[in-house]
């Protein structure tokens, strides 16, 4: 089979013989009289080599101090026996143990495991989030302004 230039019906005079990007495509409309030249937004003069970035590359700025202190900062208050003489951590780990006792089947929807799991993890993630905000805000002098 020989490679020849051919036109596809319905594409007017466009050819599919190659990816020639030398031609400028003009878009026109009967509603608007002026023509607009189509251009690639990634090839604009101030584009960063085709990469569009909205955030810093290291946006998370992970620090193991925040994880360590955040976990300790959550384990300490959640271990205080405030719920009928039991702690939230104790109730959560106790419910994990009772659910693992009948392992192949999962916990029922009415099980207390779900309540303790959601409360414990919500507190942990809030503590980690506020720890990240406070620790990074302090190291970057955000609060001194």
N, CA, C and O atoms as CSV, one atom per row, in Angstrom:
chain,resi,resn,atom,element,x,y,z
A,1,UNK,N,N,0.843,-1.183,0.000
A,1,UNK,CA,C,0.000,0.000,0.000
A,1,UNK,C,C,0.883,1.240,0.000
A,1,UNK,O,O,1.831,1.353,0.777
A,2,UNK,N,N,0.566,2.106,-0.836
A,2,UNK,CA,C,1.341,3.335,-0.937
A,2,UNK,C,C,0.666,4.420,-0.125
A,2,UNK,O,O,-0.560,4.525,-0.106
A,3,UNK,N,N,1.467,5.219,0.541
A,3,UNK,CA,C,0.933,6.319,1.338
A,3,UNK,C,C,0.686,7.501,0.428
A,3,UNK,O,O,1.621,8.057,-0.146
A,4,UNK,N,N,-0.557,7.880,0.296
A,4,UNK,CA,C,-0.907,9.017,-0.547
A,4,UNK,C,C,-1.704,10.009,0.262
A,4,UNK,O,O,-2.294,9.669,1.288
A,5,UNK,N,N,-1.715,11.252,-0.216
A,5,UNK,CA,C,-2.516,12.273,0.437
A,5,UNK,C,C,-3.957,12.087,0.001
A,5,UNK,O,O,-4.255,12.016,-1.191
A,6,UNK,N,N,-4.842,12.009,0.975
A,6,UNK,CA,C,-6.250,11.845,0.639
A,6,UNK,C,C,-7.076,12.750,1.537
A,6,UNK,O,O,-6.649,13.135,2.625
A,7,UNK,N,N,-8.235,13.073,1.069
A,7,UNK,CA,C,-9.156,13.894,1.844
A,7,UNK,C,C,-10.283,13.028,2.342
A,7,UNK,O,O,-10.671,12.057,1.692
A,8,UNK,N,N,-10.802,13.376,3.486
A,8,UNK,CA,C,-11.937,12.672,4.050
A,8,UNK,C,C,-13.170,13.505,3.777
A,8,UNK,O,O,-13.171,14.719,3.985
A,9,UNK,N,N,-14.220,12.849,3.311
A,9,UNK,CA,C,-15.450,13.558,3.000
A,9,UNK,C,C,-16.040,14.121,4.294
A,9,UNK,O,O,-16.141,13.401,5.288
A,10,UNK,N,N,-16.416,15.356,4.294
A,10,UNK,CA,C,-17.014,15.981,5.456
A,10,UNK,C,C,-16.041,16.868,6.209
A,10,UNK,O,O,-16.448,17.622,7.093
A,11,UNK,N,N,-14.761,16.789,5.871
A,11,UNK,CA,C,-13.776,17.637,6.535
A,11,UNK,C,C,-13.312,18.762,5.621
A,11,UNK,O,O,-12.215,19.292,5.800
A,12,UNK,N,N,-14.112,19.122,4.674
A,12,UNK,CA,C,-13.819,20.182,3.718
A,12,UNK,C,C,-12.526,19.887,2.997
A,12,UNK,O,O,-12.412,18.840,2.361
A,13,UNK,N,N,-11.556,20.763,3.070
A,13,UNK,CA,C,-10.312,20.579,2.332
A,13,UNK,C,C,-9.160,20.148,3.223
A,13,UNK,O,O,-8.001,20.291,2.834
A,14,UNK,N,N,-9.448,19.625,4.410
A,14,UNK,CA,C,-8.357,19.224,5.298
A,14,UNK,C,C,-7.820,17.878,4.855
A,14,UNK,O,O,-8.573,17.004,4.425
A,15,UNK,N,N,-6.518,17.723,4.964
A,15,UNK,CA,C,-5.908,16.448,4.587
A,15,UNK,C,C,-5.441,15.731,5.837
A,15,UNK,O,O,-5.100,16.365,6.836
A,16,UNK,N,N,-5.426,14.427,5.780
A,16,UNK,CA,C,-4.997,13.613,6.909
A,16,UNK,C,C,-3.642,12.985,6.625
A,16,UNK,O,O,-3.332,11.922,7.162
A,17,UNK,N,N,-2.835,13.621,5.794
A,17,UNK,CA,C,-1.572,13.025,5.403
A,17,UNK,C,C,-0.498,13.155,6.468
A,17,UNK,O,O,0.517,12.464,6.376
A,18,UNK,N,N,-0.660,13.969,7.433
A,18,UNK,CA,C,0.370,14.128,8.453
A,18,UNK,C,C,-0.076,15.111,9.504
A,18,UNK,O,O,-1.208,15.595,9.486
A,19,UNK,N,N,0.806,15.395,10.403
A,19,UNK,CA,C,0.497,16.316,11.493
A,19,UNK,C,C,1.202,17.630,11.239
A,19,UNK,O,O,2.014,18.077,12.050
A,20,UNK,N,N,0.898,18.238,10.131
A,20,UNK,CA,C,1.549,19.508,9.822
A,20,UNK,C,C,0.891,20.608,10.629
A,20,UNK,O,O,-0.280,20.929,10.423
A,21,UNK,N,N,1.635,21.174,11.532
A,21,UNK,CA,C,1.100,22.228,12.385
A,21,UNK,C,C,1.515,23.605,11.893
A,21,UNK,O,O,1.368,24.596,12.609
A,22,UNK,N,N,2.031,23.666,10.674
A,22,UNK,CA,C,2.472,24.946,10.144
A,22,UNK,C,C,1.291,25.817,9.755
A,22,UNK,O,O,1.399,27.044,9.747
A,23,UNK,N,N,0.162,25.194,9.431
A,23,UNK,CA,C,-1.012,25.960,9.032
A,23,UNK,C,C,-1.701,26.555,10.253
A,23,UNK,O,O,-1.813,25.902,11.291
A,24,UNK,N,N,-2.153,27.775,10.127
A,24,UNK,CA,C,-2.942,28.413,11.169
A,24,UNK,C,C,-4.403,28.162,10.867
A,24,UNK,O,O,-4.836,28.334,9.727
A,25,UNK,N,N,-5.151,27.767,11.841
A,25,UNK,CA,C,-6.568,27.528,11.671
A,25,UNK,C,C,-7.327,28.781,12.056
A,25,UNK,O,O,-7.168,29.290,13.166
A,26,UNK,N,N,-8.136,29.275,11.166
A,26,UNK,CA,C,-8.946,30.451,11.466
A,26,UNK,C,C,-10.366,30.007,11.729
A,26,UNK,O,O,-10.955,29.265,10.943
A,27,UNK,N,N,-10.905,30.460,12.829
A,27,UNK,CA,C,-12.272,30.155,13.176
A,27,UNK,C,C,-13.126,31.371,12.866
A,27,UNK,O,O,-12.790,32.491,13.253
A,28,UNK,N,N,-14.221,31.150,12.171
A,28,UNK,CA,C,-15.101,32.273,11.859
A,28,UNK,C,C,-16.538,31.863,12.116
A,28,UNK,O,O,-16.862,30.676,12.168
A,29,UNK,N,N,-17.378,32.844,12.273
A,29,UNK,CA,C,-18.775,32.601,12.559
A,29,UNK,C,C,-19.613,33.647,11.843
A,29,UNK,O,O,-19.145,34.751,11.565
A,30,UNK,N,N,-20.862,33.288,11.545
A,30,UNK,CA,C,-21.761,34.253,10.931
A,30,UNK,C,C,-22.254,35.275,11.947
A,30,UNK,O,O,-22.686,36.365,11.574
A,31,UNK,N,N,-22.192,34.927,13.231
A,31,UNK,CA,C,-22.663,35.845,14.266
A,31,UNK,C,C,-21.618,36.899,14.600
A,31,UNK,O,O,-21.960,38.041,14.907
A,32,UNK,N,N,-20.354,36.522,14.542
A,32,UNK,CA,C,-19.265,37.442,14.846
A,32,UNK,C,C,-18.466,37.631,13.571
A,32,UNK,O,O,-18.079,36.652,12.932
A,33,UNK,N,N,-18.218,38.858,13.197
A,33,UNK,CA,C,-17.560,39.138,11.921
A,33,UNK,C,C,-16.044,38.913,11.972
A,33,UNK,O,O,-15.448,38.542,10.961
A,34,UNK,N,N,-15.419,39.131,13.120
A,34,UNK,CA,C,-13.964,39.001,13.174
A,34,UNK,C,C,-13.572,37.534,13.261
A,34,UNK,O,O,-14.303,36.717,13.821
A,35,UNK,N,N,-12.420,37.209,12.706
A,35,UNK,CA,C,-11.919,35.846,12.775
A,35,UNK,C,C,-10.960,35.718,13.945
A,35,UNK,O,O,-10.253,36.668,14.281
A,36,UNK,N,N,-10.933,34.564,14.555
A,36,UNK,CA,C,-10.084,34.292,15.697
A,36,UNK,C,C,-9.133,33.173,15.317
A,36,UNK,O,O,-9.562,32.147,14.789
A,37,UNK,N,N,-7.859,33.357,15.578
A,37,UNK,CA,C,-6.879,32.325,15.278
A,37,UNK,C,C,-6.775,31.382,16.461
A,37,UNK,O,O,-6.554,31.821,17.590
A,38,UNK,N,N,-6.934,30.083,16.212
A,38,UNK,CA,C,-6.823,29.084,17.279
A,38,UNK,C,C,-5.364,28.924,17.645
A,38,UNK,O,O,-4.508,28.839,16.765
A,39,UNK,N,N,-5.068,28.881,18.945
A,39,UNK,CA,C,-3.691,28.683,19.386
A,39,UNK,C,C,-3.670,27.777,20.606
A,39,UNK,O,O,-4.633,27.703,21.369
A,40,UNK,N,N,-2.593,27.119,20.762
A,40,UNK,CA,C,-2.418,26.180,21.860
A,40,UNK,C,C,-2.088,26.962,23.131
A,40,UNK,O,O,-1.099,27.695,23.146
A,41,UNK,N,N,-2.882,26.832,24.200
A,41,UNK,CA,C,-2.611,27.618,25.416
A,41,UNK,C,C,-1.327,27.184,26.122
A,41,UNK,O,O,-0.790,27.934,26.938
A,42,UNK,N,N,-0.831,25.982,25.818
A,42,UNK,CA,C,0.408,25.541,26.454
A,42,UNK,C,C,1.641,26.080,25.744
A,42,UNK,O,O,2.749,25.964,26.266
A,43,UNK,N,N,1.472,26.660,24.575
A,43,UNK,CA,C,2.592,27.218,23.842
A,43,UNK,C,C,2.641,28.738,23.934
A,43,UNK,O,O,3.330,29.383,23.144
A,44,UNK,N,N,1.928,29.307,24.878
A,44,UNK,CA,C,1.944,30.747,25.091
A,44,UNK,C,C,3.326,31.135,25.598
A,44,UNK,O,O,4.022,30.307,26.187
A,45,UNK,N,N,3.728,32.364,25.380
A,45,UNK,CA,C,5.094,32.798,25.655
A,45,UNK,C,C,5.556,32.526,27.081
A,45,UNK,O,O,6.700,32.114,27.271
A,46,UNK,N,N,4.729,32.735,28.076
A,46,UNK,CA,C,5.169,32.597,29.464
A,46,UNK,C,C,4.792,31.258,30.077
A,46,UNK,O,O,4.813,31.124,31.300
A,47,UNK,N,N,4.452,30.273,29.273
A,47,UNK,CA,C,4.093,28.948,29.798
A,47,UNK,C,C,5.349,28.256,30.302
A,47,UNK,O,O,6.448,28.504,29.807
A,48,UNK,N,N,5.180,27.397,31.277
A,48,UNK,CA,C,6.336,26.729,31.900
A,48,UNK,C,C,6.630,25.404,31.211
A,48,UNK,O,O,6.512,24.344,31.825
A,49,UNK,N,N,7.008,25.459,29.951
A,49,UNK,CA,C,7.407,24.255,29.240
A,49,UNK,C,C,6.276,23.262,29.047
A,49,UNK,O,O,6.536,22.062,28.957
A,50,UNK,N,N,5.042,23.711,28.981
A,50,UNK,CA,C,3.928,22.808,28.782
A,50,UNK,C,C,3.337,22.280,30.075
A,50,UNK,O,O,2.303,21.613,30.042
A,51,UNK,N,N,3.957,22.556,31.209
A,51,UNK,CA,C,3.427,22.112,32.496
A,51,UNK,C,C,2.627,23.232,33.124
A,51,UNK,O,O,3.125,24.346,33.285
A,52,UNK,N,N,1.406,22.943,33.474
A,52,UNK,CA,C,0.571,23.931,34.147
A,52,UNK,C,C,0.575,23.585,35.629
A,52,UNK,O,O,0.132,22.504,36.017
A,53,UNK,N,N,1.069,24.490,36.452
A,53,UNK,CA,C,1.133,24.236,37.892
A,53,UNK,C,C,0.363,25.323,38.626
A,53,UNK,O,O,0.549,26.515,38.382
A,54,UNK,N,N,-0.494,24.887,39.519
A,54,UNK,CA,C,-1.266,25.830,40.323
A,54,UNK,C,C,-0.699,25.947,41.729
A,54,UNK,O,O,-0.879,26.967,42.394
A,55,UNK,N,N,-0.011,24.898,42.183
A,55,UNK,CA,C,0.531,24.858,43.526
A,55,UNK,C,C,2.037,24.689,43.462
A,55,UNK,O,O,2.598,24.376,42.411
A,56,UNK,N,N,2.683,24.900,44.597
A,56,UNK,CA,C,4.105,24.604,44.683
A,56,UNK,C,C,4.288,23.108,44.518
A,56,UNK,O,O,3.386,22.329,44.825
A,57,UNK,N,N,5.450,22.707,44.033
A,57,UNK,CA,C,5.678,21.290,43.797
A,57,UNK,C,C,5.597,20.500,45.097
A,57,UNK,O,O,5.066,19.390,45.102
A,58,UNK,N,N,6.101,21.037,46.182
A,58,UNK,CA,C,6.054,20.355,47.471
A,58,UNK,C,C,4.964,20.999,48.322
A,58,UNK,O,O,5.257,21.568,49.374
A,59,UNK,N,N,3.719,20.917,47.882
A,59,UNK,CA,C,2.624,21.623,48.537
A,59,UNK,C,C,2.297,21.051,49.906
A,59,UNK,O,O,1.824,21.777,50.780
A,60,UNK,N,N,2.538,19.767,50.107
A,60,UNK,CA,C,2.210,19.155,51.389
A,60,UNK,C,C,3.236,19.536,52.457
A,60,UNK,O,O,2.894,19.685,53.630
A,61,UNK,N,N,4.479,19.691,52.047
A,61,UNK,CA,C,5.587,20.017,52.961
A,61,UNK,C,C,5.567,19.090,54.171
A,61,UNK,O,O,5.510,19.528,55.320
A,62,UNK,N,N,5.617,17.803,53.872
A,62,UNK,CA,C,5.520,16.747,54.883
A,62,UNK,C,C,6.655,16.867,55.891
A,62,UNK,O,O,7.811,17.082,55.529
A,63,UNK,N,N,6.304,16.724,57.143
A,63,UNK,CA,C,7.277,16.772,58.219
A,63,UNK,C,C,6.894,15.715,59.242
A,63,UNK,O,O,5.756,15.686,59.709
A,64,UNK,N,N,7.825,14.855,59.592
A,64,UNK,CA,C,7.535,13.769,60.522
A,64,UNK,C,C,7.294,14.282,61.937
A,64,UNK,O,O,6.663,13.590,62.736
A,65,UNK,N,N,7.778,15.475,62.266
A,65,UNK,CA,C,7.493,16.054,63.582
A,65,UNK,C,C,5.999,16.267,63.778
A,65,UNK,O,O,5.460,16.010,64.855
A,66,UNK,N,N,5.335,16.740,62.726
A,66,UNK,CA,C,3.894,16.998,62.817
A,66,UNK,C,C,3.141,15.694,63.026
A,66,UNK,O,O,2.211,15.637,63.830
A,67,UNK,N,N,3.534,14.645,62.310
A,67,UNK,CA,C,2.853,13.356,62.453
A,67,UNK,C,C,3.074,12.799,63.856
A,67,UNK,O,O,2.130,12.333,64.494
A,68,UNK,N,N,4.297,12.845,64.331
A,68,UNK,CA,C,4.599,12.323,65.664
A,68,UNK,C,C,3.913,13.084,66.776
A,68,UNK,O,O,3.257,12.492,67.633
A,69,UNK,N,N,4.064,14.395,66.763
A,69,UNK,CA,C,3.442,15.209,67.808
A,69,UNK,C,C,1.917,15.210,67.688
A,69,UNK,O,O,1.215,15.271,68.697
A,70,UNK,N,N,1.402,15.143,66.453
A,70,UNK,CA,C,-0.047,15.090,66.265
A,70,UNK,C,C,-0.641,13.804,66.805
A,70,UNK,O,O,-1.708,13.818,67.418
A,71,UNK,N,N,0.045,12.689,66.580
A,71,UNK,CA,C,-0.448,11.408,67.103
A,71,UNK,C,C,-0.401,11.394,68.623
A,71,UNK,O,O,-1.354,10.963,69.272
A,72,UNK,N,N,0.699,11.861,69.191
A,72,UNK,CA,C,0.792,11.938,70.657
A,72,UNK,C,C,-0.233,12.936,71.192
A,72,UNK,O,O,-0.856,12.707,72.229
A,73,UNK,N,N,-0.402,14.052,70.468
A,73,UNK,CA,C,-1.365,15.065,70.886
A,73,UNK,C,C,-2.800,14.584,70.815
A,73,UNK,O,O,-3.665,15.148,71.485
A,74,UNK,N,N,-3.079,13.561,70.028
A,74,UNK,CA,C,-4.430,13.018,70.003
A,74,UNK,C,C,-4.574,11.840,70.954
A,74,UNK,O,O,-5.623,11.682,71.578
A,75,UNK,N,N,-3.543,11.008,71.079
A,75,UNK,CA,C,-3.634,9.854,71.969
A,75,UNK,C,C,-3.785,10.271,73.435
A,75,UNK,O,O,-4.485,9.607,74.200
A,76,UNK,N,N,-3.145,11.346,73.820
A,76,UNK,CA,C,-3.227,11.782,75.222
A,76,UNK,C,C,-4.658,12.169,75.620
A,76,UNK,O,O,-5.171,11.622,76.596
A,77,UNK,N,N,-5.319,13.082,74.910
A,77,UNK,CA,C,-6.679,13.430,75.358
A,77,UNK,C,C,-7.710,12.331,75.081
A,77,UNK,O,O,-8.702,12.226,75.802
A,78,UNK,N,N,-7.492,11.522,74.059
A,78,UNK,CA,C,-8.478,10.473,73.763
A,78,UNK,C,C,-8.329,9.282,74.696
A,78,UNK,O,O,-9.175,8.387,74.694
A,79,UNK,N,N,-7.267,9.256,75.493
A,79,UNK,CA,C,-7.073,8.174,76.457
A,79,UNK,C,C,-7.589,8.524,77.850
A,79,UNK,O,O,-7.480,7.712,78.769
A,80,UNK,N,N,-8.143,9.705,78.015
A,80,UNK,CA,C,-8.725,10.112,79.296
A,80,UNK,C,C,-10.069,9.397,79.455
A,80,UNK,O,O,-10.903,9.456,78.551
A,81,UNK,N,N,-10.293,8.727,80.579
A,81,UNK,CA,C,-11.554,8.000,80.753
A,81,UNK,C,C,-12.730,8.949,81.010
A,81,UNK,O,O,-13.058,9.261,82.155
A,82,UNK,N,N,-13.351,9.396,79.924
A,82,UNK,CA,C,-14.423,10.383,80.045
A,82,UNK,C,C,-15.794,9.839,79.637
A,82,UNK,O,O,-16.803,10.507,79.867
A,83,UNK,N,N,-15.858,8.662,79.046
A,83,UNK,CA,C,-17.130,8.103,78.572
A,83,UNK,C,C,-17.479,6.909,79.465
A,83,UNK,O,O,-17.009,5.796,79.227
A,84,UNK,N,N,-18.293,7.137,80.481
A,84,UNK,CA,C,-18.678,6.089,81.440
A,84,UNK,C,C,-17.462,5.376,82.040
A,84,UNK,O,O,-17.476,4.158,82.222
A,85,UNK,N,N,-16.432,6.129,82.341
A,85,UNK,CA,C,-15.232,5.565,82.951
A,85,UNK,C,C,-14.301,4.890,81.958
A,85,UNK,O,O,-13.333,4.247,82.366
A,86,UNK,N,N,-14.570,5.020,80.668
A,86,UNK,CA,C,-13.698,4.443,79.639
A,86,UNK,C,C,-13.232,5.543,78.705
A,86,UNK,O,O,-13.896,6.569,78.556
A,87,UNK,N,N,-12.090,5.325,78.080
A,87,UNK,CA,C,-11.561,6.319,77.152
A,87,UNK,C,C,-12.024,6.008,75.730
A,87,UNK,O,O,-12.428,4.885,75.427
A,88,UNK,N,N,-11.959,7.006,74.878
A,88,UNK,CA,C,-12.338,6.822,73.480
A,88,UNK,C,C,-11.393,5.846,72.792
A,88,UNK,O,O,-11.830,5.005,72.006
A,89,UNK,N,N,-10.106,5.954,73.083
A,89,UNK,CA,C,-9.141,5.025,72.504
A,89,UNK,C,C,-9.410,3.608,72.985
A,89,UNK,O,O,-9.369,2.668,72.192
A,90,UNK,N,N,-9.682,3.445,74.265
A,90,UNK,CA,C,-9.986,2.125,74.804
A,90,UNK,C,C,-11.237,1.528,74.201
A,90,UNK,O,O,-11.260,0.344,73.867
A,91,UNK,N,N,-12.294,2.340,74.052
A,91,UNK,CA,C,-13.527,1.861,73.450
A,91,UNK,C,C,-13.323,1.471,71.980
A,91,UNK,O,O,-13.868,0.471,71.513
A,92,UNK,N,N,-12.537,2.268,71.267
A,92,UNK,CA,C,-12.277,1.967,69.854
A,92,UNK,C,C,-11.488,0.667,69.715
A,92,UNK,O,O,-11.863,-0.201,68.927
A,93,UNK,N,N,-10.404,0.526,70.472
A,93,UNK,CA,C,-9.593,-0.695,70.372
A,93,UNK,C,C,-10.359,-1.912,70.884
A,93,UNK,O,O,-10.182,-3.013,70.363
A,94,UNK,N,N,-11.202,-1.731,71.889
A,94,UNK,CA,C,-12.027,-2.837,72.389
A,94,UNK,C,C,-13.030,-3.290,71.322
A,94,UNK,O,O,-13.261,-4.486,71.142
A,95,UNK,N,N,-13.626,-2.315,70.614
A,95,UNK,CA,C,-14.568,-2.687,69.555
A,95,UNK,C,C,-13.860,-3.340,68.377
A,95,UNK,O,O,-14.438,-4.198,67.709
A,96,UNK,N,N,-12.627,-2.951,68.113
A,96,UNK,CA,C,-11.841,-3.626,67.065
A,96,UNK,C,C,-11.619,-5.079,67.457
A,96,UNK,O,O,-11.738,-5.974,66.621
A,97,UNK,N,N,-11.299,-5.316,68.720
A,97,UNK,CA,C,-11.082,-6.686,69.197
A,97,UNK,C,C,-12.326,-7.543,69.100
A,97,UNK,O,O,-12.251,-8.705,68.702
A,98,UNK,N,N,-13.473,-6.980,69.460
A,98,UNK,CA,C,-14.714,-7.771,69.377
A,98,UNK,C,C,-15.108,-8.045,67.930
A,98,UNK,O,O,-15.676,-9.096,67.636
A,99,UNK,N,N,-14.818,-7.128,67.037
A,99,UNK,CA,C,-15.138,-7.361,65.621
A,99,UNK,C,C,-14.168,-8.359,64.992
A,99,UNK,O,O,-14.551,-9.118,64.102
A,100,UNK,N,N,-12.923,-8.362,65.445
A,100,UNK,CA,C,-11.960,-9.339,64.927
A,100,UNK,C,C,-12.242,-10.744,65.447
A,100,UNK,O,O,-11.743,-11.720,64.885
A,101,UNK,N,N,-13.034,-10.863,66.509
A,101,UNK,CA,C,-13.362,-12.180,67.051
A,101,UNK,C,C,-14.184,-13.001,66.057
A,101,UNK,O,O,-14.088,-14.228,66.032
A,102,UNK,N,N,-14.985,-12.330,65.245
A,102,UNK,CA,C,-15.719,-13.035,64.179
A,102,UNK,C,C,-15.251,-12.509,62.826
A,102,UNK,O,O,-16.024,-11.946,62.051
A,103,UNK,N,N,-13.952,-12.713,62.565
A,103,UNK,CA,C,-13.234,-12.079,61.463
A,103,UNK,C,C,-13.835,-12.231,60.069
A,103,UNK,O,O,-14.009,-11.204,59.413
A,104,UNK,N,N,-14.159,-13.376,59.572
A,104,UNK,CA,C,-14.579,-13.380,58.158
A,104,UNK,C,C,-15.792,-12.502,57.882
A,104,UNK,O,O,-15.926,-11.981,56.775
A,105,UNK,N,N,-16.655,-12.328,58.832
A,105,UNK,CA,C,-17.794,-11.430,58.623
A,105,UNK,C,C,-17.449,-10.055,59.187
A,105,UNK,O,O,-16.818,-9.936,60.237
A,106,UNK,N,N,-17.870,-9.037,58.475
A,106,UNK,CA,C,-17.569,-7.674,58.899
A,106,UNK,C,C,-18.502,-7.198,59.991
A,106,UNK,O,O,-19.438,-7.910,60.356
A,107,UNK,N,N,-18.268,-6.019,60.516
A,107,UNK,CA,C,-19.124,-5.480,61.568
A,107,UNK,C,C,-20.506,-5.118,61.020
A,107,UNK,O,O,-20.637,-4.687,59.874
A,108,UNK,N,N,-21.512,-5.294,61.837
A,108,UNK,CA,C,-22.877,-4.942,61.451
A,108,UNK,C,C,-23.027,-3.424,61.424
A,108,UNK,O,O,-22.249,-2.705,62.050
A,109,UNK,N,N,-24.007,-2.955,60.713
A,109,UNK,CA,C,-24.232,-1.510,60.642
A,109,UNK,C,C,-24.639,-0.921,61.982
A,109,UNK,O,O,-24.447,0.274,62.210
A,110,UNK,N,N,-25.193,-1.729,62.869
A,110,UNK,CA,C,-25.619,-1.240,64.183
A,110,UNK,C,C,-24.535,-1.402,65.242
A,110,UNK,O,O,-24.777,-1.142,66.420
A,111,UNK,N,N,-23.341,-1.830,64.832
A,111,UNK,CA,C,-22.248,-2.046,65.769
A,111,UNK,C,C,-21.693,-0.707,66.276
A,111,UNK,O,O,-21.641,0.273,65.534
A,112,UNK,N,N,-21.283,-0.681,67.536
A,112,UNK,CA,C,-20.667,0.516,68.120
A,112,UNK,C,C,-19.302,0.802,67.505
A,112,UNK,O,O,-18.767,1.901,67.655
A,113,UNK,N,N,-18.740,-0.182,66.817
A,113,UNK,CA,C,-17.430,-0.015,66.170
A,113,UNK,C,C,-17.419,1.200,65.253
A,113,UNK,O,O,-16.447,1.955,65.252
A,114,UNK,N,N,-18.473,1.406,64.476
A,114,UNK,CA,C,-18.506,2.502,63.514
A,114,UNK,C,C,-18.492,3.861,64.215
A,114,UNK,O,O,-17.820,4.783,63.754
A,115,UNK,N,N,-19.209,3.991,65.298
A,115,UNK,CA,C,-19.226,5.249,66.044
A,115,UNK,C,C,-17.846,5.570,66.601
A,115,UNK,O,O,-17.352,6.687,66.449
A,116,UNK,N,N,-17.219,4.577,67.254
A,116,UNK,CA,C,-15.902,4.816,67.843
A,116,UNK,C,C,-14.852,5.037,66.761
A,116,UNK,O,O,-13.949,5.853,66.945
A,117,UNK,N,N,-14.948,4.332,65.640
A,117,UNK,CA,C,-13.981,4.505,64.560
A,117,UNK,C,C,-14.067,5.909,63.966
A,117,UNK,O,O,-13.045,6.568,63.768
A,118,UNK,N,N,-15.289,6.366,63.683
A,118,UNK,CA,C,-15.458,7.695,63.083
A,118,UNK,C,C,-15.006,8.782,64.056
A,118,UNK,O,O,-14.296,9.706,63.658
A,119,UNK,N,N,-15.404,8.687,65.318
A,119,UNK,CA,C,-15.014,9.702,66.307
A,119,UNK,C,C,-13.506,9.736,66.513
A,119,UNK,O,O,-12.905,10.810,66.546
A,120,UNK,N,N,-12.892,8.556,66.652
A,120,UNK,CA,C,-11.450,8.510,66.916
A,120,UNK,C,C,-10.661,9.059,65.735
A,120,UNK,O,O,-9.734,9.847,65.919
A,121,UNK,N,N,-11.026,8.642,64.514
A,121,UNK,CA,C,-10.281,9.108,63.338
A,121,UNK,C,C,-10.574,10.568,63.013
A,121,UNK,O,O,-9.686,11.281,62.544
A,122,UNK,N,N,-11.789,11.021,63.249
A,122,UNK,CA,C,-12.080,12.436,63.044
A,122,UNK,C,C,-11.225,13.304,63.962
A,122,UNK,O,O,-10.667,14.313,63.532
A,123,UNK,N,N,-11.128,12.907,65.218
A,123,UNK,CA,C,-10.268,13.642,66.150
A,123,UNK,C,C,-8.807,13.589,65.737
A,123,UNK,O,O,-8.099,14.593,65.825
A,124,UNK,N,N,-8.347,12.422,65.286
A,124,UNK,CA,C,-6.950,12.296,64.856
A,124,UNK,C,C,-6.661,13.188,63.662
A,124,UNK,O,O,-5.652,13.893,63.652
A,125,UNK,N,N,-7.526,13.171,62.656
A,125,UNK,CA,C,-7.279,13.970,61.462
A,125,UNK,C,C,-7.395,15.465,61.744
A,125,UNK,O,O,-6.662,16.261,61.157
A,126,UNK,N,N,-8.296,15.853,62.626
A,126,UNK,CA,C,-8.356,17.263,63.015
A,126,UNK,C,C,-7.087,17.691,63.739
A,126,UNK,O,O,-6.562,18.780,63.504
A,127,UNK,N,N,-6.606,16.833,64.610
A,127,UNK,CA,C,-5.384,17.141,65.343
A,127,UNK,C,C,-4.182,17.239,64.393
A,127,UNK,O,O,-3.342,18.126,64.543
A,128,UNK,N,N,-4.103,16.331,63.420
A,128,UNK,CA,C,-3.013,16.384,62.440
A,128,UNK,C,C,-3.115,17.607,61.542
A,128,UNK,O,O,-2.101,18.222,61.210
A,129,UNK,N,N,-4.338,17.965,61.147
A,129,UNK,CA,C,-4.515,19.135,60.284
A,129,UNK,C,C,-4.142,20.421,61.010
A,129,UNK,O,O,-3.403,21.248,60.476
A,130,UNK,N,N,-4.655,20.589,62.231
A,130,UNK,CA,C,-4.305,21.790,62.981
A,130,UNK,C,C,-2.830,21.800,63.371
A,130,UNK,O,O,-2.218,22.865,63.456
A,131,UNK,N,N,-2.261,20.631,63.605
A,131,UNK,CA,C,-0.827,20.555,63.874
A,131,UNK,C,C,-0.006,20.988,62.678
A,131,UNK,O,O,0.993,21.689,62.833
A,132,UNK,N,N,-0.414,20.579,61.482
A,132,UNK,CA,C,0.295,20.986,60.261
A,132,UNK,C,C,0.183,22.489,60.062
A,132,UNK,O,O,1.163,23.152,59.724
A,133,UNK,N,N,-1.013,23.022,60.272
A,133,UNK,CA,C,-1.201,24.470,60.118
A,133,UNK,C,C,-0.363,25.234,61.143
A,133,UNK,O,O,0.311,26.204,60.796
A,134,UNK,N,N,-0.404,24.802,62.394
A,134,UNK,CA,C,0.340,25.505,63.435
A,134,UNK,C,C,1.840,25.373,63.298
A,134,UNK,O,O,2.567,26.352,63.465
A,135,UNK,N,N,2.315,24.170,62.994
A,135,UNK,CA,C,3.761,23.949,62.907
A,135,UNK,C,C,4.346,24.670,61.702
A,135,UNK,O,O,5.365,25.350,61.825
A,136,UNK,N,N,3.719,24.532,60.541
A,136,UNK,CA,C,4.251,25.197,59.343
A,136,UNK,C,C,4.022,26.704,59.399
A,136,UNK,O,O,4.838,27.473,58.892
A,137,UNK,N,N,2.924,27.128,60.009
A,137,UNK,CA,C,2.699,28.567,60.156
A,137,UNK,C,C,3.732,29.211,61.042
A,137,UNK,O,O,4.152,30.344,60.804
A,138,UNK,N,N,4.142,28.488,62.066
A,138,UNK,CA,C,5.163,29.038,62.962
A,138,UNK,C,C,6.545,29.030,62.321
A,138,UNK,O,O,7.303,29.986,62.487
A,139,UNK,N,N,6.890,27.970,61.592
A,139,UNK,CA,C,8.215,27.912,60.959
A,139,UNK,C,C,8.344,28.909,59.811
A,139,UNK,O,O,9.453,29.332,59.483
A,140,UNK,N,N,7.222,29.290,59.197
A,140,UNK,CA,C,7.265,30.253,58.093
A,140,UNK,C,C,6.864,31.659,58.535
A,140,UNK,O,O,6.585,32.513,57.694
A,141,UNK,N,N,6.831,31.906,59.846
A,141,UNK,CA,C,6.492,33.206,60.429
A,141,UNK,C,C,5.164,33.752,59.926
A,141,UNK,O,O,5.045,34.945,59.648
A,142,UNK,N,N,4.184,32.899,59.809
A,142,UNK,CA,C,2.874,33.321,59.342
A,142,UNK,C,C,2.110,34.069,60.443
A,142,UNK,O,O,1.378,35.017,60.160
A,143,UNK,N,N,2.283,33.640,61.688
A,143,UNK,CA,C,1.516,34.225,62.786
A,143,UNK,C,C,2.141,35.494,63.348
A,143,UNK,O,O,1.499,36.189,64.136
A,144,UNK,N,N,3.364,35.814,62.968
A,144,UNK,CA,C,4.022,37.018,63.502
A,144,UNK,C,C,3.698,38.263,62.700
A,144,UNK,O,O,4.143,39.351,63.067
A,145,UNK,N,N,2.944,38.148,61.628
A,145,UNK,CA,C,2.645,39.305,60.787
A,145,UNK,C,C,1.512,40.119,61.349
A,145,UNK,O,O,1.130,41.132,60.764
